[in-house]
């Protein structure tokens, strides 16, 4: 599995209503970052602050300037430290990555999905809550 190359596919795929934020996250935005809270309407995120309509793209997704040797688009998040948990936890599974066309996935991951899932879980351990043991 490759490291994230900032292709933006996840952000572009989910930013038009496919994400949510907890009441706690929204409350924190209202208190500490009202600029983010402006894009929340009735608990739904990434809504147009003027019309209340769902935006088709995350307002915090930024196309980064192309490097001199890099000709592919790269994206960044201007609220990375305050992004919703949905964003922090992505990707959660190999199947999700395949479905979304994630560029981190490699052929060897598809051939050994259980091993790839373990690698993904390890890579994302700083971003996700610990797994619940049943």
VENGI-V656612 format. One record per pair of residues at least 4 apart in sequence whose ideal C-beta (glycine too) atoms are under 8 Angstrom apart, sorted by the first residue. I is the first residue (numbers start at 0). GAP is how many residues later the second one is. Records with the same first field share a line. If there is no record, write none. Layout:
BEGIN
I = GAP ; GAP
END
This chain:
BEGIN
0 = 103 ; 104 ; 105 ; 108 ; 115 ; 118 ; 119 ; 122
1 = 101 ; 102 ; 103 ; 104
2 = 101
3 = 100
4 = 67 ; 69 ; 98 ; 99
5 = 58 ; 68 ; 69 ; 70
6 = 65 ; 66 ; 67 ; 68 ; 95 ; 96
7 = 4 ; 53 ; 55 ; 65 ; 66 ; 67
8 = 4 ; 91 ; 92 ; 93 ; 94
9 = 4 ; 80 ; 81 ; 90 ; 92
10 = 4 ; 47 ; 50 ; 64 ; 66 ; 76
11 = 45 ; 49 ; 63
12 = 5 ; 87 ; 88
13 = 4 ; 5 ; 72 ; 76
14 = 4 ; 31 ; 40 ; 41 ; 42 ; 43 ; 46
15 = 30 ; 38 ; 39 ; 40 ; 41
16 = 27 ; 29 ; 37
18 = 26 ; 27 ; 39 ; 65 ; 67 ; 68
19 = 23 ; 24 ; 25 ; 64 ; 66
20 = 4 ; 5 ; 8 ; 19 ; 22 ; 24 ; 63 ; 64 ; 65
21 = 4 ; 62 ; 63
22 = 4 ; 20
23 = 4
24 = 4 ; 59 ; 60
25 = 4 ; 11 ; 14 ; 17 ; 19
26 = 4
27 = 4 ; 5 ; 54
28 = 4 ; 5 ; 7 ; 8 ; 11 ; 53
29 = 4 ; 7
31 = 50
32 = 4 ; 46 ; 49
33 = 4
35 = 4 ; 24 ; 43 ; 46
37 = 11
38 = 6 ; 7 ; 8 ; 9 ; 10 ; 16 ; 20
39 = 4 ; 5 ; 7
40 = 6 ; 11
43 = 10
44 = 39
45 = 8 ; 9 ; 12 ; 13
46 = 5 ; 6 ; 7 ; 8
47 = 4 ; 5 ; 6 ; 7
54 = 4
56 = 4
57 = 19
59 = 17 ; 18 ; 19 ; 23
60 = 14 ; 15 ; 16 ; 17
61 = 13 ; 14 ; 15 ; 16
62 = 10 ; 11 ; 12
63 = 9 ; 10 ; 11 ; 12
65 = 4 ; 5 ; 6 ; 7 ; 8
69 = 4
75 = 4
76 = 6 ; 10
78 = 4
82 = 4 ; 5
83 = 4
84 = 4
85 = 4
87 = 39 ; 40
88 = 35 ; 38 ; 39
89 = 6
90 = 5 ; 6 ; 9 ; 11 ; 13 ; 29 ; 33
91 = 4 ; 32 ; 36
92 = 4 ; 24 ; 27
93 = 4 ; 11 ; 15 ; 16 ; 19 ; 22 ; 23 ; 26
94 = 4 ; 18
95 = 4 ; 6
96 = 5 ; 7 ; 8 ; 23
97 = 4 ; 7 ; 12
104 = 4 ; 5 ; 11
105 = 4
106 = 4
107 = 4 ; 8
108 = 4 ; 6 ; 7 ; 10
109 = 6
111 = 4
112 = 4
113 = 4
114 = 4
115 = 4
116 = 4
117 = 4
118 = 4
119 = 4
120 = 4 ; 7 ; 10
123 = 4
END
